[in-house]
Amino acid sequence: MVMSIVNVATLKEKLSYYLKRVKEGEEVVVTSHRQRVARILPASAPESQSTEPSRPVKDLLKLRGIKPRRTISAVGTLLEDRQRR
């Protein structure tokens, strides 16, 4: 696959031109301050980055956060901090 690299400002100026190239099958890499920030691919291009989840989504409901060992009063902590100052 052919690839073009273009910065954000140039892409904004010539968006139609680059979209036409993408439509013709070319990949366009967008940069900002010489760092790659995005890729524009043809809609028919295979998605090489997508992967199946390792666990079912319903397993997320079973996850619980970490419980603190003891409860701490936020107001009490603020008052203690103010007294120290």
MDTraj code that builds the backbone (N, CA, C; nanometers):
import mdtraj as md
import numpy as np

residues = "MET VAL MET SER ILE VAL ASN VAL ALA THR LEU LYS GLU LYS LEU SER TYR TYR LEU LYS ARG VAL LYS GLU GLY GLU GLU VAL VAL VAL THR SER HIS ARG GLN ARG VAL ALA ARG ILE LEU PRO ALA SER ALA PRO GLU SER GLN SER THR GLU PRO SER ARG PRO VAL LYS ASP LEU LEU LYS LEU ARG GLY ILE LYS PRO ARG ARG THR ILE SER ALA VAL GLY THR LEU LEU GLU ASP ARG GLN ARG ARG".split()
xyz = np.array([
    [0.0845, -0.1177, 0.0000],
    [0.0000, 0.0000, 0.0000],
    [0.0894, 0.1245, 0.0000],
    [0.0576, 0.2209, -0.0820],
    [0.1313, 0.3464, -0.0911],
    [0.0947, 0.4326, 0.0295],
    [0.1906, 0.5109, 0.0784],
    [0.1658, 0.5920, 0.1965],
    [0.2176, 0.7332, 0.1756],
    [0.1384, 0.8314, 0.2197],
    [0.1809, 0.9712, 0.2200],
    [0.1889, 1.0174, 0.3645],
    [0.2819, 1.1075, 0.3930],
    [0.2925, 1.1673, 0.5254],
    [0.2671, 1.3163, 0.5088],
    [0.1745, 1.3698, 0.5886],
    [0.1348, 1.5096, 0.5751],
    [0.1121, 1.5684, 0.7144],
    [0.1493, 1.6964, 0.7319],
    [0.1233, 1.7585, 0.8619],
    [-0.0196, 1.8126, 0.8654],
    [-0.0662, 1.8435, 0.9837],
    [-0.2056, 1.8835, 1.0032],
    [-0.2410, 2.0065, 0.9203],
    [-0.1546, 2.1067, 0.9191],
    [-0.1847, 2.2307, 0.8461],
    [-0.2030, 2.2045, 0.6972],
    [-0.1146, 2.1248, 0.6384],
    [-0.1256, 2.0936, 0.4959],
    [-0.2499, 2.0106, 0.4687],
    [-0.2798, 1.9173, 0.5575],
    [-0.4003, 1.8359, 0.5405],
    [-0.5250, 1.9236, 0.5407],
    [-0.5298, 2.0217, 0.6309],
    [-0.6456, 2.1112, 0.6360],
    [-0.6591, 2.1918, 0.5070],
    [-0.5464, 2.2361, 0.4521],
    [-0.5489, 2.3153, 0.3294],
    [-0.5913, 2.2334, 0.2084],
    [-0.5487, 2.1070, 0.2033],
    [-0.5693, 2.0241, 0.0845],
    [-0.6458, 1.8963, 0.1173],
    [-0.7458, 1.9072, 0.2024],
    [-0.8193, 1.7893, 0.2475],
    [-0.8800, 1.7113, 0.1317],
    [-0.9416, 1.7785, 0.0372],
    [-1.0037, 1.7091, -0.0765],
    [-0.9009, 1.6273, -0.1543],
    [-0.7838, 1.6838, -0.1745],
    [-0.6766, 1.6148, -0.2471],
    [-0.6379, 1.4859, -0.1749],
    [-0.6168, 1.4938, -0.0443],
    [-0.5743, 1.3752, 0.0304],
    [-0.6865, 1.2731, 0.0436],
    [-0.8103, 1.3185, 0.0562],
    [-0.9222, 1.2240, 0.0608],
    [-0.9362, 1.1493, -0.0715],
    [-0.9089, 1.2170, -0.1823],
    [-0.9123, 1.1497, -0.3124],
    [-0.8054, 1.0413, -0.3181],
    [-0.6872, 1.0710, -0.2667],
    [-0.5795, 0.9711, -0.2658],
    [-0.6161, 0.8517, -0.1776],
    [-0.6804, 0.8783, -0.0653],
    [-0.7245, 0.7696, 0.0226],
    [-0.8284, 0.6849, -0.0489],
    [-0.9192, 0.7512, -0.1179],
    [-1.0235, 0.6788, -0.1916],
    [-0.9616, 0.5875, -0.2974],
    [-0.8475, 0.6283, -0.3517],
    [-0.7772, 0.5482, -0.4529],
    [-0.6935, 0.4359, -0.3906],
    [-0.6970, 0.4241, -0.2582],
    [-0.6292, 0.3135, -0.1915],
    [-0.5032, 0.3491, -0.1157],
    [-0.4699, 0.4755, -0.1109],
    [-0.3470, 0.5172, -0.0436],
    [-0.3720, 0.5429, 0.1050],
    [-0.2721, 0.5178, 0.1866],
    [-0.2782, 0.5486, 0.3295],
    [-0.2144, 0.6850, 0.3511],
    [-0.2770, 0.7693, 0.4337],
    [-0.2225, 0.9009, 0.4656],
    [-0.1928, 0.9041, 0.6154],
    [-0.0679, 0.9343, 0.6496],
    [-0.0273, 0.9468, 0.7893],
    [-0.0229, 1.0955, 0.8224],
    [-0.0917, 1.1346, 0.9292],
    [-0.0998, 1.2747, 0.9696],
    [-0.0021, 1.2974, 1.0849],
    [0.0762, 1.4055, 1.0741],
    [0.1727, 1.4380, 1.1791],
    [0.1425, 1.5739, 1.2401],
    [0.1846, 1.5888, 1.3643],
    [0.1764, 1.7167, 1.4336],
    [0.3079, 1.7335, 1.5082],
    [0.3796, 1.8386, 1.4773],
    [0.5117, 1.8616, 1.5365],
    [0.6031, 1.7407, 1.5149],
    [0.5970, 1.6874, 1.3934],
    [0.6797, 1.5744, 1.3479],
    [0.6507, 1.4430, 1.4204],
    [0.5406, 1.4361, 1.4913],
    [0.4992, 1.3133, 1.5585],
    [0.3753, 1.2596, 1.4886],
    [0.3724, 1.1308, 1.4615],
    [0.2550, 1.0706, 1.3986],
    [0.1384, 1.0736, 1.4961],
    [0.0248, 1.1262, 1.4495],
    [-0.0924, 1.1353, 1.5367],
    [-0.2131, 1.0603, 1.4820],
    [-0.2149, 1.0305, 1.3521],
    [-0.3318, 0.9631, 1.2947],
    [-0.2964, 0.8982, 1.1623],
    [-0.3802, 0.8016, 1.1258],
    [-0.3709, 0.7386, 0.9936],
    [-0.5086, 0.7451, 0.9302],
    [-0.5123, 0.7806, 0.8042],
    [-0.6377, 0.7792, 0.7289],
    [-0.6255, 0.6664, 0.6282],
    [-0.7159, 0.5698, 0.6390],
    [-0.7127, 0.4514, 0.5537],
    [-0.8382, 0.4448, 0.4693],
    [-0.8319, 0.3791, 0.3548],
    [-0.9532, 0.3575, 0.2760],
    [-1.0540, 0.2769, 0.3583],
    [-1.1808, 0.3032, 0.3382],
    [-1.2854, 0.2339, 0.4139],
    [-1.2803, 0.0836, 0.3917],
    [-1.2314, 0.0398, 0.2783],
    [-1.2270, -0.1029, 0.2477],
    [-1.1000, -0.1705, 0.2991],
    [-1.0096, -0.0952, 0.3613],
    [-0.8832, -0.1525, 0.4092],
    [-0.9084, -0.2446, 0.5279],
    [-0.8360, -0.3555, 0.5345],
    [-0.8524, -0.4440, 0.6503],
    [-0.7997, -0.3763, 0.7760],
    [-0.8677, -0.3996, 0.8865],
    [-0.8260, -0.3392, 1.0127],
    [-0.7240, -0.4298, 1.0796],
    [-0.5983, -0.3927, 1.0672],
    [-0.4919, -0.4771, 1.1208],
    [-0.4745, -0.4607, 1.2710],
    [-0.5256, -0.3533, 1.3279],
    [-0.5052, -0.3257, 1.4691],
    [-0.6116, -0.3877, 1.5597],
    [-0.7258, -0.4263, 1.5062],
    [-0.8332, -0.4737, 1.5926],
    [-0.8070, -0.6167, 1.6377],
    [-0.8395, -0.6426, 1.7624],
    [-0.8257, -0.7764, 1.8189],
    [-0.9505, -0.8090, 1.8989],
    [-0.9772, -0.9346, 1.9124],
    [-1.0918, -0.9779, 1.9911],
    [-1.0603, -0.9590, 2.1394],
    [-1.1611, -0.9259, 2.2192],
    [-1.1357, -0.9127, 2.3627],
    [-1.0971, -1.0470, 2.4225],
    [-1.0125, -1.0446, 2.5231],
    [-0.9670, -1.1692, 2.5846],
    [-1.0719, -1.2284, 2.6780],
    [-1.1633, -1.1438, 2.7261],
    [-1.2696, -1.1906, 2.8146],
    [-1.4017, -1.1306, 2.7685],
    [-1.5133, -1.1980, 2.7993],
    [-1.6434, -1.1419, 2.7631],
    [-1.6694, -1.0113, 2.8378],
    [-1.7447, -0.9226, 2.7757],
    [-1.7753, -0.7931, 2.8353],
    [-1.8503, -0.8105, 2.9668],
    [-1.9343, -0.9122, 2.9769],
    [-2.0121, -0.9315, 3.1003],
    [-1.9220, -0.9568, 3.2211],
    [-1.7976, -1.0014, 3.1977],
    [-1.7042, -1.0205, 3.3090],
    [-1.6661, -0.8883, 3.3748],
    [-1.6803, -0.7774, 3.3039],
    [-1.6488, -0.6472, 3.3619],
    [-1.7400, -0.6151, 3.4795],
    [-1.8628, -0.6658, 3.4756],
    [-1.9563, -0.6410, 3.5847],
    [-1.9092, -0.7060, 3.7143],
    [-1.8303, -0.8102, 3.7043],
    [-1.7827, -0.8823, 3.8222],
    [-1.6632, -0.8139, 3.8881],
    [-1.5982, -0.7235, 3.8174],
    [-1.4800, -0.6571, 3.8721],
    [-1.5191, -0.5625, 3.9844],
    [-1.4410, -0.5630, 4.0874],
    [-1.4652, -0.4729, 4.1993],
    [-1.3372, -0.3940, 4.2245],
    [-1.3552, -0.2740, 4.2706],
    [-1.2391, -0.1920, 4.3025],
    [-1.1722, -0.2391, 4.4306],
    [-1.0582, -0.1848, 4.4592],
    [-0.9859, -0.2182, 4.5816],
    [-1.0472, -0.1405, 4.6969],
    [-1.0794, -0.2110, 4.8029],
    [-1.1378, -0.1461, 4.9195],
    [-1.0259, -0.1027, 5.0132],
    [-1.0381, 0.0172, 5.0703],
    [-0.9352, 0.0622, 5.1640],
    [-0.9387, -0.0210, 5.2922],
    [-0.8235, -0.0326, 5.3578],
    [-0.8160, -0.1100, 5.4819],
    [-0.8942, -0.0432, 5.5939],
    [-0.8956, 0.0886, 5.5931],
    [-0.9744, 0.1620, 5.6924],
    [-1.0380, 0.2817, 5.6235],
    [-1.1472, 0.3260, 5.6791],
    [-1.2142, 0.4415, 5.6196],
    [-1.1462, 0.5691, 5.6682],
    [-1.1367, 0.6640, 5.5797],
    [-1.0726, 0.7912, 5.6108],
    [-1.1720, 0.9020, 5.5792],
    [-1.1866, 0.9946, 5.6707],
    [-1.2761, 1.1074, 5.6508],
    [-1.2032, 1.2151, 5.5713],
    [-1.2579, 1.2521, 5.4594],
    [-1.1967, 1.3570, 5.3776],
    [-1.1982, 1.4897, 5.4521],
    [-1.3078, 1.5182, 5.5214],
    [-1.3183, 1.6436, 5.5966],
    [-1.2156, 1.6449, 5.7095],
    [-1.2043, 1.5333, 5.7783],
    [-1.1069, 1.5241, 5.8871],
    [-0.9650, 1.5437, 5.8377],
    [-0.9330, 1.4854, 5.7231],
    [-0.7994, 1.4997, 5.6655],
    [-0.7719, 1.6449, 5.6288],
    [-0.8708, 1.7139, 5.5724],
    [-0.8536, 1.8557, 5.5379],
    [-0.8330, 1.9405, 5.6626],
    [-0.9112, 1.9140, 5.7669],
    [-0.8970, 1.9909, 5.8907],
    [-0.7593, 1.9688, 5.9538],
    [-0.7114, 1.8453, 5.9522],
    [-0.5778, 1.8162, 6.0050],
    [-0.4713, 1.8909, 5.9259],
    [-0.4857, 1.8925, 5.7956],
    [-0.3892, 1.9606, 5.7101],
    [-0.3883, 2.1103, 5.7379],
    [-0.5058, 2.1687, 5.7567],
    [-0.5147, 2.3125, 5.7839],
    [-0.4528, 2.3472, 5.9189],
    [-0.4694, 2.2594, 6.0157],
    [-0.4141, 2.2863, 6.1483],
    [-0.2616, 2.2823, 6.1458],
    [-0.2043, 2.1999, 6.0593],
    [-0.0587, 2.1898, 6.0504],
    [0.0036, 2.3141, 5.9889],
    [-0.0714, 2.3880, 5.9121],
    [-0.0156, 2.5046, 5.8411],
    [-0.0098, 2.6255, 5.9264],
])
top = md.Topology()
chain = top.add_chain()
for i, resn in enumerate(residues, 1):
    res = top.add_residue(resn, chain, resSeq=i)
    for name in ("N", "CA", "C"):
        top.add_atom(name, md.element.get_by_symbol(name[0]), res)
traj = md.Trajectory(xyz[None], top)
